[in-house]
């Protein structure tokens, strides 16, 4: 009876957790404080409930029911230097400008429950919730900060519930699988760049969409030929999503008059609020890790994670009506049936190093290093998806009090120097074309430098039944 009460409690926590989950970057900052303290180098370790993500085969190491719950707090601090737009008749004249993000602390909760389901304890079931991908970015949203014409607030997250099952085939070989049932949200806010249409220029354009039904598969293999060595292999499948929502202009209504003063044109605008939809895939990952224990109380693990970011070559937001249709304005009509964003993201290979020392029966110390190259090329870097090569360092500790144990982690991520863009980002340049150019053969070009860091910390509480 106690076991089924635990299952009921876990299901209730998962139902609450999936409504609040959000993260702070395009990739996870860790799921569970133990794995996070090891830099995510956990595919060959994977001995807690969050093996459902890192390697579901590792669940076979769980000998008694365990409930784990906690959260990560994520605080980014990103700076942009000397942002300016060169060329273009109507390019902003406020550059060069320096500005910093205004992002709030993001909270990414995680909950997991695992238990053996046969007497031999060779078959283990688990369920958990977490955020595999996420982003919530805010920049200054005024015309004095020209980046706002590209985006000043973007959010994107996928939240999942993942039931999983693992089977120990032999004393050294285990297999595991799970299905991640998710929902995703996405949105962006920017200022309209239409300087030749004064009563539309600088108005806020908002897009808010969600996908309530998506799924992906997780598979894992764990091989432990000796007590001192283990190897893990995990495949996390891609997810196809179909977002639906709305796009609208704040403070502008159907029938309002738009004017182009120097051309003596004026006309009503229609479709200031339209339905929008977008298809985009979450990429698949392959994680491989080797864990070595030179002595009983010390372990070292090295993992490599390949992510197929090239699956995101671009995405199109389609509208059911021509958004902001004003035919009377002729060539200055801002109406559009769709909006395409080229991305051309590139596959990446993360390298993760984690070390653990069991200092005593109660205290375990952990540390890690992670190198994470950016998937975003210069040609598509913008204010919506700010990213750069990153290095992450983490320290953590575990306290074991018998049935109850607590894991904690403090993590610091820093960009690998400044990232410089000198007119090479089409995603940024295209934000300033709407007003026309002095020479159509010389479109606007954006130059900037950027760097930043992210502090994050987390705690996980575990209870063994």
Secondary structure as a PSIPRED ss2 file (coil, helix, strand):
# PSIPRED VFORMAT (PSIPRED V4.0)

   1 X C   1.000  0.000  0.000
   2 X H   0.000  1.000  0.000
   3 X H   0.000  1.000  0.000
   4 X H   0.000  1.000  0.000
   5 X H   0.000  1.000  0.000
   6 X H   0.000  1.000  0.000
   7 X H   0.000  1.000  0.000
   8 X H   0.000  1.000  0.000
   9 X H   0.000  1.000  0.000
  10 X H   0.000  1.000  0.000
  11 X H   0.000  1.000  0.000
  12 X H   0.000  1.000  0.000
  13 X H   0.000  1.000  0.000
  14 X H   0.000  1.000  0.000
  15 X H   0.000  1.000  0.000
  16 X H   0.000  1.000  0.000
  17 X H   0.000  1.000  0.000
  18 X H   0.000  1.000  0.000
  19 X H   0.000  1.000  0.000
  20 X H   0.000  1.000  0.000
  21 X C   1.000  0.000  0.000
  22 X C   1.000  0.000  0.000
  23 X C   1.000  0.000  0.000
  24 X C   1.000  0.000  0.000
  25 X C   1.000  0.000  0.000
  26 X C   1.000  0.000  0.000
  27 X C   1.000  0.000  0.000
  28 X C   1.000  0.000  0.000
  29 X C   1.000  0.000  0.000
  30 X C   1.000  0.000  0.000
  31 X C   1.000  0.000  0.000
  32 X C   1.000  0.000  0.000
  33 X H   0.000  1.000  0.000
  34 X H   0.000  1.000  0.000
  35 X H   0.000  1.000  0.000
  36 X H   0.000  1.000  0.000
  37 X H   0.000  1.000  0.000
  38 X C   1.000  0.000  0.000
  39 X C   1.000  0.000  0.000
  40 X C   1.000  0.000  0.000
  41 X C   1.000  0.000  0.000
  42 X C   1.000  0.000  0.000
  43 X C   1.000  0.000  0.000
  44 X C   1.000  0.000  0.000
  45 X C   1.000  0.000  0.000
  46 X C   1.000  0.000  0.000
  47 X C   1.000  0.000  0.000
  48 X C   1.000  0.000  0.000
  49 X C   1.000  0.000  0.000
  50 X C   1.000  0.000  0.000
  51 X H   0.000  1.000  0.000
  52 X H   0.000  1.000  0.000
  53 X H   0.000  1.000  0.000
  54 X H   0.000  1.000  0.000
  55 X C   1.000  0.000  0.000
  56 X H   0.000  1.000  0.000
  57 X H   0.000  1.000  0.000
  58 X H   0.000  1.000  0.000
  59 X H   0.000  1.000  0.000
  60 X H   0.000  1.000  0.000
  61 X H   0.000  1.000  0.000
  62 X C   1.000  0.000  0.000
  63 X C   1.000  0.000  0.000
  64 X C   1.000  0.000  0.000
  65 X C   1.000  0.000  0.000
  66 X E   0.000  0.000  1.000
  67 X E   0.000  0.000  1.000
  68 X E   0.000  0.000  1.000
  69 X E   0.000  0.000  1.000
  70 X E   0.000  0.000  1.000
  71 X E   0.000  0.000  1.000
  72 X E   0.000  0.000  1.000
  73 X E   0.000  0.000  1.000
  74 X E   0.000  0.000  1.000
  75 X E   0.000  0.000  1.000
  76 X E   0.000  0.000  1.000
  77 X E   0.000  0.000  1.000
  78 X E   0.000  0.000  1.000
  79 X E   0.000  0.000  1.000
  80 X E   0.000  0.000  1.000
  81 X E   0.000  0.000  1.000
  82 X E   0.000  0.000  1.000
  83 X E   0.000  0.000  1.000
  84 X E   0.000  0.000  1.000
  85 X E   0.000  0.000  1.000
  86 X E   0.000  0.000  1.000
  87 X C   1.000  0.000  0.000
  88 X C   1.000  0.000  0.000
  89 X C   1.000  0.000  0.000
  90 X C   1.000  0.000  0.000
  91 X C   1.000  0.000  0.000
  92 X C   1.000  0.000  0.000
  93 X C   1.000  0.000  0.000
  94 X C   1.000  0.000  0.000
  95 X C   1.000  0.000  0.000
  96 X C   1.000  0.000  0.000
  97 X E   0.000  0.000  1.000
  98 X E   0.000  0.000  1.000
  99 X E   0.000  0.000  1.000
 100 X E   0.000  0.000  1.000
 101 X C   1.000  0.000  0.000
 102 X C   1.000  0.000  0.000
 103 X C   1.000  0.000  0.000
 104 X C   1.000  0.000  0.000
 105 X C   1.000  0.000  0.000
 106 X E   0.000  0.000  1.000
 107 X E   0.000  0.000  1.000
 108 X E   0.000  0.000  1.000
 109 X E   0.000  0.000  1.000
 110 X E   0.000  0.000  1.000
 111 X E   0.000  0.000  1.000
 112 X E   0.000  0.000  1.000
 113 X E   0.000  0.000  1.000
 114 X E   0.000  0.000  1.000
 115 X E   0.000  0.000  1.000
 116 X E   0.000  0.000  1.000
 117 X C   1.000  0.000  0.000
 118 X C   1.000  0.000  0.000
 119 X C   1.000  0.000  0.000
 120 X C   1.000  0.000  0.000
 121 X C   1.000  0.000  0.000
 122 X C   1.000  0.000  0.000
 123 X E   0.000  0.000  1.000
 124 X E   0.000  0.000  1.000
 125 X E   0.000  0.000  1.000
 126 X E   0.000  0.000  1.000
 127 X E   0.000  0.000  1.000
 128 X E   0.000  0.000  1.000
 129 X E   0.000  0.000  1.000
 130 X E   0.000  0.000  1.000
 131 X E   0.000  0.000  1.000
 132 X E   0.000  0.000  1.000
 133 X E   0.000  0.000  1.000
 134 X E   0.000  0.000  1.000
 135 X E   0.000  0.000  1.000
 136 X E   0.000  0.000  1.000
 137 X E   0.000  0.000  1.000
 138 X E   0.000  0.000  1.000
 139 X C   1.000  0.000  0.000
 140 X C   1.000  0.000  0.000
 141 X C   1.000  0.000  0.000
 142 X C   1.000  0.000  0.000
 143 X C   1.000  0.000  0.000
 144 X C   1.000  0.000  0.000
 145 X C   1.000  0.000  0.000
 146 X H   0.000  1.000  0.000
 147 X H   0.000  1.000  0.000
 148 X H   0.000  1.000  0.000
 149 X H   0.000  1.000  0.000
 150 X C   1.000  0.000  0.000
 151 X C   1.000  0.000  0.000
 152 X C   1.000  0.000  0.000
 153 X E   0.000  0.000  1.000
 154 X E   0.000  0.000  1.000
 155 X E   0.000  0.000  1.000
 156 X E   0.000  0.000  1.000
 157 X E   0.000  0.000  1.000
 158 X E   0.000  0.000  1.000
 159 X E   0.000  0.000  1.000
 160 X E   0.000  0.000  1.000
 161 X E   0.000  0.000  1.000
 162 X E   0.000  0.000  1.000
 163 X E   0.000  0.000  1.000
 164 X E   0.000  0.000  1.000
 165 X E   0.000  0.000  1.000
 166 X E   0.000  0.000  1.000
 167 X E   0.000  0.000  1.000
 168 X E   0.000  0.000  1.000
 169 X C   1.000  0.000  0.000
 170 X C   1.000  0.000  0.000
 171 X C   1.000  0.000  0.000
 172 X C   1.000  0.000  0.000
 173 X E   0.000  0.000  1.000
 174 X E   0.000  0.000  1.000
 175 X E   0.000  0.000  1.000
 176 X E   0.000  0.000  1.000
 177 X E   0.000  0.000  1.000
 178 X E   0.000  0.000  1.000
 179 X E   0.000  0.000  1.000
 180 X E   0.000  0.000  1.000
 181 X E   0.000  0.000  1.000
 182 X E   0.000  0.000  1.000
 183 X E   0.000  0.000  1.000
 184 X E   0.000  0.000  1.000
 185 X E   0.000  0.000  1.000
 186 X E   0.000  0.000  1.000
 187 X E   0.000  0.000  1.000
 188 X E   0.000  0.000  1.000
 189 X E   0.000  0.000  1.000
 190 X E   0.000  0.000  1.000
 191 X E   0.000  0.000  1.000
 192 X C   1.000  0.000  0.000
 193 X C   1.000  0.000  0.000
 194 X C   1.000  0.000  0.000
 195 X C   1.000  0.000  0.000
 196 X C   1.000  0.000  0.000
 197 X C   1.000  0.000  0.000
 198 X C   1.000  0.000  0.000
 199 X C   1.000  0.000  0.000
 200 X C   1.000  0.000  0.000
 201 X C   1.000  0.000  0.000
 202 X C   1.000  0.000  0.000
 203 X C   1.000  0.000  0.000
 204 X E   0.000  0.000  1.000
 205 X E   0.000  0.000  1.000
 206 X E   0.000  0.000  1.000
 207 X E   0.000  0.000  1.000
 208 X E   0.000  0.000  1.000
 209 X E   0.000  0.000  1.000
 210 X E   0.000  0.000  1.000
 211 X E   0.000  0.000  1.000
 212 X E   0.000  0.000  1.000
 213 X E   0.000  0.000  1.000
 214 X E   0.000  0.000  1.000
 215 X E   0.000  0.000  1.000
 216 X E   0.000  0.000  1.000
 217 X E   0.000  0.000  1.000
 218 X E   0.000  0.000  1.000
 219 X E   0.000  0.000  1.000
 220 X E   0.000  0.000  1.000
 221 X E   0.000  0.000  1.000
 222 X E   0.000  0.000  1.000
 223 X E   0.000  0.000  1.000
 224 X E   0.000  0.000  1.000
 225 X E   0.000  0.000  1.000
 226 X E   0.000  0.000  1.000
 227 X C   1.000  0.000  0.000
 228 X C   1.000  0.000  0.000
 229 X E   0.000  0.000  1.000
 230 X E   0.000  0.000  1.000
 231 X E   0.000  0.000  1.000
 232 X E   0.000  0.000  1.000
 233 X E   0.000  0.000  1.000
 234 X E   0.000  0.000  1.000
 235 X E   0.000  0.000  1.000
 236 X E   0.000  0.000  1.000
 237 X C   1.000  0.000  0.000
 238 X C   1.000  0.000  0.000
 239 X E   0.000  0.000  1.000
 240 X E   0.000  0.000  1.000
 241 X E   0.000  0.000  1.000
 242 X E   0.000  0.000  1.000
 243 X E   0.000  0.000  1.000
 244 X E   0.000  0.000  1.000
 245 X E   0.000  0.000  1.000
 246 X E   0.000  0.000  1.000
 247 X E   0.000  0.000  1.000
 248 X E   0.000  0.000  1.000
 249 X E   0.000  0.000  1.000
 250 X C   1.000  0.000  0.000
 251 X C   1.000  0.000  0.000
 252 X C   1.000  0.000  0.000
 253 X C   1.000  0.000  0.000
 254 X C   1.000  0.000  0.000
 255 X C   1.000  0.000  0.000
 256 X C   1.000  0.000  0.000
 257 X E   0.000  0.000  1.000
 258 X E   0.000  0.000  1.000
 259 X E   0.000  0.000  1.000
 260 X E   0.000  0.000  1.000
 261 X H   0.000  1.000  0.000
 262 X H   0.000  1.000  0.000
 263 X H   0.000  1.000  0.000
 264 X C   1.000  0.000  0.000
 265 X E   0.000  0.000  1.000
 266 X E   0.000  0.000  1.000
 267 X E   0.000  0.000  1.000
 268 X E   0.000  0.000  1.000
 269 X C   1.000  0.000  0.000
 270 X E   0.000  0.000  1.000
 271 X C   1.000  0.000  0.000
 272 X C   1.000  0.000  0.000
 273 X E   0.000  0.000  1.000
 274 X E   0.000  0.000  1.000
 275 X E   0.000  0.000  1.000
 276 X E   0.000  0.000  1.000
 277 X E   0.000  0.000  1.000
 278 X E   0.000  0.000  1.000
 279 X E   0.000  0.000  1.000
 280 X E   0.000  0.000  1.000
 281 X E   0.000  0.000  1.000
 282 X E   0.000  0.000  1.000
 283 X C   1.000  0.000  0.000
 284 X C   1.000  0.000  0.000
 285 X E   0.000  0.000  1.000
 286 X E   0.000  0.000  1.000
 287 X E   0.000  0.000  1.000
 288 X E   0.000  0.000  1.000
 289 X E   0.000  0.000  1.000
 290 X E   0.000  0.000  1.000
 291 X E   0.000  0.000  1.000
 292 X E   0.000  0.000  1.000
 293 X E   0.000  0.000  1.000
 294 X E   0.000  0.000  1.000
 295 X E   0.000  0.000  1.000
 296 X C   1.000  0.000  0.000
 297 X C   1.000  0.000  0.000
 298 X E   0.000  0.000  1.000
 299 X E   0.000  0.000  1.000
 300 X E   0.000  0.000  1.000
 301 X E   0.000  0.000  1.000
 302 X E   0.000  0.000  1.000
 303 X E   0.000  0.000  1.000
 304 X E   0.000  0.000  1.000
 305 X E   0.000  0.000  1.000
 306 X E   0.000  0.000  1.000
 307 X E   0.000  0.000  1.000
 308 X C   1.000  0.000  0.000
 309 X H   0.000  1.000  0.000
 310 X H   0.000  1.000  0.000
 311 X H   0.000  1.000  0.000
 312 X C   1.000  0.000  0.000
 313 X C   1.000  0.000  0.000
 314 X E   0.000  0.000  1.000
 315 X E   0.000  0.000  1.000
 316 X E   0.000  0.000  1.000
 317 X E   0.000  0.000  1.000
 318 X E   0.000  0.000  1.000
 319 X E   0.000  0.000  1.000
 320 X E   0.000  0.000  1.000
 321 X E   0.000  0.000  1.000
 322 X E   0.000  0.000  1.000
 323 X E   0.000  0.000  1.000
 324 X C   1.000  0.000  0.000
 325 X E   0.000  0.000  1.000
 326 X C   1.000  0.000  0.000
 327 X H   0.000  1.000  0.000
 328 X H   0.000  1.000  0.000
 329 X H   0.000  1.000  0.000
 330 X H   0.000  1.000  0.000
 331 X H   0.000  1.000  0.000
 332 X H   0.000  1.000  0.000
 333 X C   1.000  0.000  0.000
 334 X C   1.000  0.000  0.000
 335 X C   1.000  0.000  0.000
 336 X E   0.000  0.000  1.000
 337 X E   0.000  0.000  1.000
 338 X E   0.000  0.000  1.000
 339 X E   0.000  0.000  1.000
 340 X E   0.000  0.000  1.000
 341 X E   0.000  0.000  1.000
 342 X E   0.000  0.000  1.000
 343 X C   1.000  0.000  0.000
 344 X C   1.000  0.000  0.000
 345 X C   1.000  0.000  0.000
 346 X C   1.000  0.000  0.000
 347 X C   1.000  0.000  0.000
 348 X E   0.000  0.000  1.000
 349 X E   0.000  0.000  1.000
 350 X E   0.000  0.000  1.000
 351 X E   0.000  0.000  1.000
 352 X E   0.000  0.000  1.000
 353 X E   0.000  0.000  1.000
 354 X E   0.000  0.000  1.000
 355 X E   0.000  0.000  1.000
 356 X E   0.000  0.000  1.000
 357 X E   0.000  0.000  1.000
 358 X E   0.000  0.000  1.000
 359 X C   1.000  0.000  0.000
 360 X C   1.000  0.000  0.000
 361 X C   1.000  0.000  0.000
 362 X C   1.000  0.000  0.000
 363 X E   0.000  0.000  1.000
 364 X E   0.000  0.000  1.000
 365 X E   0.000  0.000  1.000
 366 X E   0.000  0.000  1.000
 367 X E   0.000  0.000  1.000
 368 X E   0.000  0.000  1.000
 369 X E   0.000  0.000  1.000
 370 X E   0.000  0.000  1.000
 371 X E   0.000  0.000  1.000
 372 X E   0.000  0.000  1.000
 373 X C   1.000  0.000  0.000
 374 X C   1.000  0.000  0.000
 375 X C   1.000  0.000  0.000
 376 X C   1.000  0.000  0.000
 377 X C   1.000  0.000  0.000
 378 X H   0.000  1.000  0.000
 379 X H   0.000  1.000  0.000
 380 X H   0.000  1.000  0.000
 381 X C   1.000  0.000  0.000
 382 X C   1.000  0.000  0.000
 383 X C   1.000  0.000  0.000
 384 X C   1.000  0.000  0.000
 385 X C   1.000  0.000  0.000
 386 X C   1.000  0.000  0.000
 387 X C   1.000  0.000  0.000
 388 X C   1.000  0.000  0.000
 389 X C   1.000  0.000  0.000
 390 X E   0.000  0.000  1.000
 391 X E   0.000  0.000  1.000
 392 X E   0.000  0.000  1.000
 393 X E   0.000  0.000  1.000
 394 X E   0.000  0.000  1.000
 395 X E   0.000  0.000  1.000
 396 X E   0.000  0.000  1.000
 397 X E   0.000  0.000  1.000
 398 X E   0.000  0.000  1.000
 399 X E   0.000  0.000  1.000
 400 X E   0.000  0.000  1.000
 401 X C   1.000  0.000  0.000
 402 X C   1.000  0.000  0.000
 403 X C   1.000  0.000  0.000
 404 X E   0.000  0.000  1.000
 405 X E   0.000  0.000  1.000
 406 X E   0.000  0.000  1.000
 407 X E   0.000  0.000  1.000
 408 X E   0.000  0.000  1.000
 409 X E   0.000  0.000  1.000
 410 X E   0.000  0.000  1.000
 411 X E   0.000  0.000  1.000
 412 X E   0.000  0.000  1.000
 413 X E   0.000  0.000  1.000
 414 X E   0.000  0.000  1.000
 415 X E   0.000  0.000  1.000
 416 X C   1.000  0.000  0.000
 417 X C   1.000  0.000  0.000
 418 X C   1.000  0.000  0.000
 419 X E   0.000  0.000  1.000
 420 X E   0.000  0.000  1.000
 421 X E   0.000  0.000  1.000
 422 X E   0.000  0.000  1.000
 423 X C   1.000  0.000  0.000
 424 X C   1.000  0.000  0.000
 425 X C   1.000  0.000  0.000
 426 X H   0.000  1.000  0.000
 427 X H   0.000  1.000  0.000
 428 X H   0.000  1.000  0.000
 429 X H   0.000  1.000  0.000
 430 X H   0.000  1.000  0.000
 431 X H   0.000  1.000  0.000
 432 X H   0.000  1.000  0.000
 433 X C   1.000  0.000  0.000
 434 X C   1.000  0.000  0.000
 435 X C   1.000  0.000  0.000
 436 X C   1.000  0.000  0.000
 437 X C   1.000  0.000  0.000
 438 X C   1.000  0.000  0.000
 439 X C   1.000  0.000  0.000
 440 X C   1.000  0.000  0.000
 441 X C   1.000  0.000  0.000
 442 X C   1.000  0.000  0.000
 443 X C   1.000  0.000  0.000
 444 X C   1.000  0.000  0.000
 445 X E   0.000  0.000  1.000
 446 X E   0.000  0.000  1.000
 447 X E   0.000  0.000  1.000
 448 X E   0.000  0.000  1.000
 449 X E   0.000  0.000  1.000
 450 X E   0.000  0.000  1.000
 451 X E   0.000  0.000  1.000
 452 X E   0.000  0.000  1.000
 453 X E   0.000  0.000  1.000
 454 X E   0.000  0.000  1.000
 455 X E   0.000  0.000  1.000
 456 X E   0.000  0.000  1.000
 457 X E   0.000  0.000  1.000
 458 X E   0.000  0.000  1.000
 459 X E   0.000  0.000  1.000
 460 X E   0.000  0.000  1.000
 461 X E   0.000  0.000  1.000
 462 X E   0.000  0.000  1.000
 463 X E   0.000  0.000  1.000
 464 X E   0.000  0.000  1.000
 465 X C   1.000  0.000  0.000
